Amino acid sequence: LEALPANSRPRLAALAVAAPIRSDTVQMINLDWRFSRSRLQRELGVERLHVLNDFAALAWALPSLGSGDLLQVGPGAGAAGYPKVVLGPGTGLGVASLVALDHGWHALAGEGGHVTLPAQDEREARIIELARQRFGHCSAERLLSGAGLTFLHEALHGGPPLAAEEIGSLVEQDDGAAAETLEMFCALLGTVAGNVALTLGAFGGVYVGGGIVPRYAQRFARSGFRARFEAKGRYSDYMRGIPTWLIQAPLPALRGLLAYTHAQEKT
């Protein structure tokens, strides 16, 4: 920015960060980083600085995603005017939603990745109990994140902890233990995604993003994700009407920042 002539510097900046945005100070959850929004604005020399939660930015991108950006997993088609949901594991587990208002869309940022993780069967209950013993509270993010994939593999198969990237490499080598870990990971994600969709009545669709699942697109499509998404007892038929997609577009949150910025400039 300093290298640009004064009349060529941007007047507006927008950032997506993996943190709740509640005050001037932004504190990352999974990194020991913090910054002041007002100080950053002054240092950048911009008139306006928008700072969004990263999954709120991703939610703003959803209306711009076309068929070439998405892989559908399971049946259904998005219904116009209904809420959309986006979630995905990476460093943490991001969750946000997009709702239609009279004048357009509005993203709702939350911290849904930190809800208490439910167990579907006894094996999951044992793993969640191990997580409780280690962490005190087993949020969805504790198992549905990069660190969560490491913990899940250790709990299932023992041995020294493996980084998420190492587990991914083993999956690509058709290692049975790593494939089992990834399968449980996808099933647990299906449970959490179904809970969010059921809570919001997300007939606009559920979108899966983040840094982990898109690397294993075809395995994810064949996994138990969709079956667990629909497994809501008397509401299984209801859930079958909600479509789910995997986001495959590169850097979709940048589209969301652009959409948000345009919406703000109109108000």
N, C-alpha and C positions, 0 to 999 in steps of 0.2 A: 504493500500500500504506500509506503514511504517513497518508493521509486516512481510512483505515478505522478504526473503533473496535477496540481491542485484541482484543476477543472475537470479531471478525468477520474477522480476518486469516487467510489460509490457513496451514496447518501444513506443507504439502507443495508443492513446485514441481518441474516437469519441463521440460527444455529439449532441443531437438534442434539440433545445431550441425554445420556442415560442416567437421569436423575429426576426426582420430583421438582417441579418449578412452583415454589410457593412464596418466595421473598426475593430480595435483592441478592442474597447469597445463595449460590447453587452449590450443593454438596453432593458429589457422586456417592453412590451406594456401594459399588463394588470396586472402586478405586479411591485412593486417598488424594483426591483432587477436589478443589473448591475454587470458586471465583466469584467476584462481584459483578453483577450485570451492568451496573452504572459505571463502574471503573473500566470495564472492558469496552463499553460504548465510547467512553472518552479516549481510551488508548487507540481504538480503531479509527476515531475521528468521524463517526457516522452520526447522522441526525436521529436515526431510529435503529434499535437493535431488538429483534424478536428472538426469544429463547424458548424453545419448545421441548417438551419431553420427546425422546426419540420415537416412541411408538405413537404419540399423538401426531407427530409429523408423518409417520407411516400411514396413519388413519386418513389424514388429509389427502394422501396420494391415491386412495382406493378408487374413487370415481374415474381416475385417468388410466387405470390399468385395463388393457384389452386382452383378448384371447391369447395373443402371442406372449403376454407377460405372465400367464397363469397356467398351472396344471391342475385340472379339476380332479378331486379325489372323492368318489361317490356320486350319488345322483343329485338332482335338483337344479333349480335356476334361481338366481337372485330376484326378489320381488321389489319393485320400485317403491320408494318411500319408507321402507323398513330399515331399522338399524343394521349397520355393518360392524363386524368385530375383527380386530387384527391382534394376533399374539404370536410370540415366537421366542424360543430359547437362544441365547448367545452367552455373553458374559453373565447376564441375568435372565429373567423371564419377563419380557415386556407384554403389556396388555393395554389396549385402548379400544374405543368404539367411535363410530361416526353416526350421527343422527341427522335426519332431514328437518330443517326449519323452513318457515315460509320464504325466507330470503336466500336459502341455500343450505349448505352442509355446515355442521359444527362438530369438531372432535372433542371427545370427553377423555381426558387423561386421568388415569388412576394408577394404583399400585396393585393390580390384580394378581401379579406374580407372587405376592406375599400372603395370599390366602392359605389357610391350612390345607395341606394335601390329603385327600381321602384315599383309602385303600379299597380296591375292588375285590380282592381275595386274600387268603391267609399269607401267601408269599409276599405280596405287596405290604401287608400289615407288618410282617416281620422286618422288612427293609425300612419302612417308615419308623418303626420302633427303634431300630439302630440309629437312624438319623436323629430322632428325638434325644437319644442318649448322648449323642455327640454334640448336637447344636441346641438342645432345649426345646426348640419349636421346629417342626418340619413343614416349612412352607412349600408351595409348589416349586418355587425357584431352587430350593435345596436339591431337588432331583432333576429338574428341567432347566438345565444350564450346562455350560462347559464343565464347571466344577461338579455339578450334579451328575453328569455322565461318568466322571471319574469315580465319584462315590458309589454310584449304582453298580458299576463294573466291579469295584472292590467288594461290595456287599454280596453280589451274586457269585463271584468266582474267587475271591481271596487274592493273595499275592500282593506285590508292591503296587502302590497307586500308579495308574497310567494316565497321562494327560489326554484330554479329549482328542487331540490330533493323533496320538498314538492309537487310541481305540479306533478312530476313523480309518487309519491305515490298515489295521487288522481286519476291519469290516471289508475293505476293498480286496483283501487277500482271502476272503471267504472264511475267515476264522470263525468257528462256530460259537465260541464264548462271546466274542465281540458282537456278533450278529444277534445273539440272544439279548445282550445288553441294549442294543439299539432298538430291538423289537419292544422291550418293556418300556423304554424311553418314549417311543411313539404311542404306545397304548396309554401310558399315563398322560401324555399330552392330549390324547383324544378325550380322556375323562375331564381334564381341566377345560379344554375348548368347549366341550358340551355343556359344562356348568355355566360358562360365561354366556354362551348362546341361549341357553334356557332362561337365564336371568334377564336378558335383554330382549328376548324374542327376536333374535337376529336373522330374520328371513331375508335381509339384504345380503347375507352370506358371511361366512367365517373365513378369514384369510390367515395363512400361516407364513410368517417371515422369520427374521432373525438370522444369525450367522451359522447355525448348525444344520437345520433340516434341509435347506435347499441343496446342500452338498450331496444328499442321498435321496434325490427326488424319486427315482423309480422304486427304491426300497421303501421309502415312506408311503408311496402310493399303494404298495402291496402289503403294507403292515396292518396291524390291528387298530390303527388310528380311527378309521371311520366306524368300525364296529363298536369301538368303545365310545365314540362320539354319540352314537345313536342309542347306546345302552342305558336308557333312562326309564325302564319299567313301563308304566302305563303311558308315558309320554314318548315312547320310541317312535310311534307314527308321526308325532309332532316333529321330532328331530329329523326324521327322514326327509322332511320338506325343506330343511335348511342346507344349502349347498356349502361345500368346503373347497377351498383352493389353496394351492401352494404358490407363493409369489416367487417368480423366477426372473423378474426384471432386475437389471443391475441398478444399484443405488436408488431404490424407489423413494426413500425418504427425502431425497432432493426434490423430487416432483411434489411431495407433500409440502415442503417448505415454500416452494413457488406458489402452490395453490393457496396456502395460508396467507402469504404475503399479498397476493392479489386480492383476497377477500378483505384483508385489513385495510388496504389502500382504498377500497370502495366505500368504507364506512367513515 
